[in-house]
Amino acid sequence: MPANARMANPLVLAMVSWVMFIGVGVKHNGLGYFKSALFPPGVPKALYLLVTPIEFLSTFLIRPFSLAVRLFANMLAGHILLVTFTVLTITLVGSRHPHDRRWAQLRHAGRLHRLRVHGGVPAGVHLRPADRRTSVVRCPEH
């Protein structure tokens, strides 16, 4: 099991990123960062009694644990996917007999992959990071 699939390492990384998050906020805004984080602009003054405790809890207490759980889940899911596909590949390629059905399925999957790469998918689209494609959709002005 990978190191980040245990909860201690993602928690340490989350605490480091949280401290950097707070540090960068204080560096750029001074101590006014805490005021702007706890009292967001544009909120009616009557709602500050409700919003301020929620912002304090979410920004300063819950965020490190949320980051740790998200990193832990992503790393564990990635590890499980790698193991699954490795086992499936070993199972499919295990027999190279030309009449074996599994080998025929693997060759067919290779043909489908070539069809996808060479027919209809522009070159390099599958190499771009996924967050770049979504940012184009979310922020059309950039």
C-alpha positions as CSV (number, residue, x, y, z in Angstrom):
1,M,0.0,0.0,0.0
2,P,1.4,3.4,-0.9
3,A,2.5,5.8,1.9
4,N,-0.2,8.3,1.2
5,A,-2.9,5.6,1.5
6,R,-2.4,5.8,5.2
7,M,-4.1,8.7,6.9
8,A,-1.0,10.1,8.8
9,N,0.9,11.3,5.6
10,P,-2.1,13.1,4.0
11,L,-2.8,14.7,7.3
12,V,0.7,16.1,7.5
13,L,0.6,17.3,3.9
14,A,-2.8,18.9,4.6
15,M,-1.5,20.7,7.7
16,V,1.5,22.0,5.7
17,S,-0.8,23.3,2.9
18,W,-3.1,24.8,5.4
19,V,-0.3,26.7,7.2
20,M,0.9,27.9,3.8
21,F,-2.6,29.0,2.9
22,I,-2.9,31.0,6.1
23,G,0.7,32.3,5.8
24,V,0.2,33.5,2.2
25,G,-3.1,35.2,3.2
26,V,-1.4,37.1,6.1
27,K,1.6,37.9,3.9
28,H,-0.6,39.5,1.2
29,N,-3.3,41.1,3.4
30,G,-1.6,41.5,6.8
31,L,-3.6,40.7,9.9
32,G,-6.6,42.0,8.0
33,Y,-6.7,38.6,6.3
34,F,-8.4,37.2,9.4
35,K,-11.0,40.0,9.3
36,S,-11.7,39.4,5.6
37,A,-11.9,35.6,6.1
38,L,-14.2,35.8,9.1
39,F,-16.4,38.8,7.8
40,P,-16.8,38.3,4.1
41,P,-17.6,41.5,2.2
42,G,-21.1,41.9,0.7
43,V,-22.9,40.0,3.6
44,P,-25.6,42.0,5.4
45,K,-24.5,42.9,8.9
46,A,-27.4,41.0,10.5
47,L,-26.1,37.8,9.0
48,Y,-22.6,38.2,10.4
49,L,-23.8,36.4,13.6
50,L,-24.5,33.4,11.5
51,V,-21.8,33.6,8.9
52,T,-18.8,34.4,11.1
53,P,-18.8,31.1,13.1
54,I,-19.4,29.1,10.0
55,E,-16.5,30.8,8.2
56,F,-14.3,30.3,11.3
57,L,-15.1,26.6,11.5
58,S,-14.8,25.9,7.8
59,T,-11.6,28.0,7.1
60,F,-9.6,27.4,10.3
61,L,-10.7,24.1,11.8
62,I,-12.4,21.9,9.2
63,R,-10.2,22.7,6.1
64,P,-7.1,20.7,7.2
65,F,-9.1,17.6,7.8
66,S,-11.1,18.0,4.6
67,L,-7.9,18.3,2.6
68,A,-6.4,15.3,4.4
69,V,-9.5,13.1,3.7
70,R,-9.6,14.2,0.0
71,L,-5.9,13.4,-0.5
72,F,-6.3,10.1,1.3
73,A,-9.3,9.1,-0.7
74,N,-7.7,10.1,-4.0
75,M,-4.4,8.3,-3.3
76,L,-6.2,5.2,-2.2
77,A,-8.6,5.2,-5.2
78,G,-5.6,5.6,-7.5
79,H,-3.8,2.7,-5.9
80,I,-6.8,0.5,-6.1
81,L,-7.2,1.4,-9.8
82,L,-3.6,0.6,-10.6
83,V,-3.8,-2.7,-8.8
84,T,-7.1,-3.6,-10.6
85,F,-5.8,-2.8,-14.1
86,T,-2.5,-4.6,-13.4
87,V,-4.3,-7.7,-12.4
88,L,-6.7,-7.5,-15.3
89,T,-3.8,-7.0,-17.7
90,I,-1.9,-10.0,-16.3
91,T,-5.1,-12.0,-16.6
92,L,-5.7,-11.0,-20.2
93,V,-2.1,-11.4,-21.4
94,G,-1.5,-14.5,-19.3
95,S,-2.2,-16.8,-22.3
96,R,-0.9,-16.0,-25.7
97,H,-2.5,-18.9,-27.5
98,P,-4.0,-17.5,-30.8
99,H,-7.3,-19.2,-30.3
100,D,-7.7,-18.1,-26.7
101,R,-10.7,-15.8,-26.3
102,R,-9.0,-13.5,-23.8
103,W,-6.1,-12.8,-26.2
104,A,-8.6,-12.0,-28.9
105,Q,-10.3,-9.6,-26.6
106,L,-7.0,-7.8,-25.8
107,R,-6.2,-7.5,-29.5
108,H,-9.7,-6.1,-30.1
109,A,-9.2,-3.6,-27.3
110,G,-5.9,-2.5,-29.0
111,R,-7.7,-1.9,-32.3
112,L,-10.4,0.1,-30.5
113,H,-7.6,2.2,-28.8
114,R,-6.0,2.9,-32.2
115,L,-9.3,3.8,-33.6
116,R,-9.9,6.3,-30.8
117,V,-6.4,7.8,-31.0
118,H,-6.3,8.1,-34.8
119,G,-10.0,8.7,-35.6
120,G,-11.9,11.7,-34.2
121,V,-9.7,12.7,-31.3
122,P,-7.4,15.6,-32.1
123,A,-3.7,15.0,-31.5
124,G,-2.7,15.9,-28.0
125,V,-6.1,16.4,-26.5
126,H,-5.8,13.3,-24.3
127,L,-2.4,14.6,-23.1
128,R,-3.6,17.9,-21.7
129,P,-4.4,18.0,-18.0
130,A,-8.1,17.6,-17.1
131,D,-8.2,20.8,-15.0
132,R,-7.2,22.8,-18.1
133,R,-10.2,21.5,-20.1
134,T,-12.6,22.3,-17.2
135,S,-11.1,25.8,-16.6
136,V,-11.8,26.7,-20.2
137,V,-15.4,25.7,-19.7
138,R,-15.8,27.4,-16.3
139,C,-13.9,30.7,-17.2
140,P,-14.7,31.6,-20.8
141,E,-13.3,35.1,-20.4
142,H,-9.7,33.9,-20.0
